[in-house]
């Protein structure tokens, strides 16, 4: 069976550098038939066009700060059989679509979601979860890392993350895509509930992994400190109106207030916020709740078919994935970039003597870089220090990455 055509929709607003990195990573995917649709503000669209692969992407300008409406524009332009979604501060593993799209070979599967790694590139940020009709997510224990096909209920859906999910295009278009009443926050969660209520199955795919950077935006600082909670309040109120019974709205909003207040108190104690910041942010949350209670809720009309056919984006199907390792980073990176230009997908493992914890990042030049101390831990659940030989540690890292990134020493 041939792989389905896939359109990846990337929405971007004011994050030119991270968007460029995302586009570079997409060009290293192990996938044959990829289309990339970028929906960006004017400056972002200009930056995307200037990217080396920009001429091979569908680029749409959209300046409103509404991720749902922007995604719907991307869906309308997407010509792939499956539409996947990726944030502009996220980087997919080369194997991402190979794993994420595989469950669509099963007829009953209409949506899929993968796992999201945090800023250190190793620890899990979001794994398997369900979500109820008040928008509260609950971890879901899965055994092993094989895809699991699940059905939600009218009051509890299978949670997917907006930066690592895919839906059959015909199903997504019929459902009306994303609800523009959610300008930010809970937009994909609303879609999860609608998919569940329509009887669609969702596959959770642990090996479909994306690295999420949490880049700076109008709503959060570079250290993830919130700058504005208005849309969190508004989207929560909209979500409750869409999905929950009236008598559950008050308790759910009180729970939201407690959660946000506790989060802000933690930031206040650690230093990023002062008391005036906390008061301002909580006022924004209340203003958002008030807005969400009166925001118009329109029916979602089906989305149109694309006006333009499928536009192929350059990828690297079947490219060798190689590992380069050594003590000096500069010559390692030089060698890695040469191998990358030759068409390989390259990981650099740079270990110096010491116990520093390991981090994985995607370099803007197109190569992966894992760095840390020879005796430092990768898995944050493991011991902080483990005395080992360099050759043993290299073999251990190759084994750790093998299910997602099968590496051959170069």
C-alpha angles and dihedrals in degrees: 000000000000119000112257119249111259131203115199113204116205119186116199134180120179098333104110099158097049091044089056091052091050091052090049091052093049089058089061097055121128094234134111108208110039129156121186121206116190118194107188146152116267094270092045092050090050091050091048091052089051092052115105090246095035096104089061094055131081103240121194126183117226121159103181116106095237115115094189094054090045092051090050089056088052092049091050089055095042116105098181124112088234125038117208127189130218130172122236090244094051133094122201125216112248087249093050101109093034087065101030096052098040095087091060086077084078107080096220094057112096100160138029137190133193137199125276124218122210133236096290089059093232111062121079114252099178127007133162114339143157124214131210131218092270091057096254113142124212126196115251118211112226125184116228126344102278118119115270123206113215139176122214128210131232089267102034125042136186106260121230126180120241091227094054115030141102136199133187105263096228092052092046093048092048091053091052096249115250124354110249089210084080103069090173133352129033091026095124091037090059088052090050090057092047091049091051094048091050090054099249120152121231125205119213110209115193094187094055096091135180129183111227118202103186092222121200117276141161088277101047140023127238089269090052092254107151118247099182133014097183098107092043088059094043095048092047091054091047091048092052091049090050099045118010132073114255096250090059096056097080097049091045092052091047089052089051091052092050092048095049093044091052091048092051093047088055090052090046090055093047094049112248092105135044126205093266090054090052093050091048093049093048090049088053090051091053092046089052093050089052091049092048092053091061103028110125114257110207127187113261112244120206114269120245127250115261118274091213128053127243112303113204118227118205114260139162108242111186094001115159114259107215135185124216118189137181147121101264115067102197098060090041091056092046091054092044093052091051090052090047091053087052089060103263126127105235135200121190118206108198114183126173126185109278145064103275113142116250126254130191121210138167111236115222088239089067106261131111117239124197114185136175145105122311088238097035123106129254099187106060090212092061129083115294093231129032120172109221144144119265094242091050092049093049090052090049092053092048089052093047093053097039099096091055104021114023103203133196118197109250 
